[in-house]
C-alpha cells in the first residue's frame, strides 16, 4: 500500500495526493514493488466522507483496487467509498489508555 497524507497534516506521514502518480510510477518501475492499493487515515474530527471520496478517485487514477481506510469510528462510512481493508482495533480491544 501507498500511504497518502489525505489531509495534508504535518503530524502524519504519507505522500501528498499531488505526488501520487509520479511516486507510484517510480516505485513500480524502478523498484518493481507489487503495490496493491492506497491507504489513509483522515483528519480527526472532520467529515471523513470527503477524504474517502478523494481516495476512491485516486484509486481509479492509479488503477489500484485495494483501499485501506476507515477506523472504528468511521469504518461504515469508509465501506460506502469502496474500502477493502478497515482497522477496527478499538471496537474489538477497547479504547487506549
Buried (B, 14 or more C-beta within 10 A) or exposed (E): BBBBBBBEEEEBEBBEBEEBEEBBEEEBEEEEEEBEBBBBBBBEEEEBBEBBEBBBEBBEEBEBEBBBBBBBEBBEBBBEBBBBBBBEEEEEEEEEE
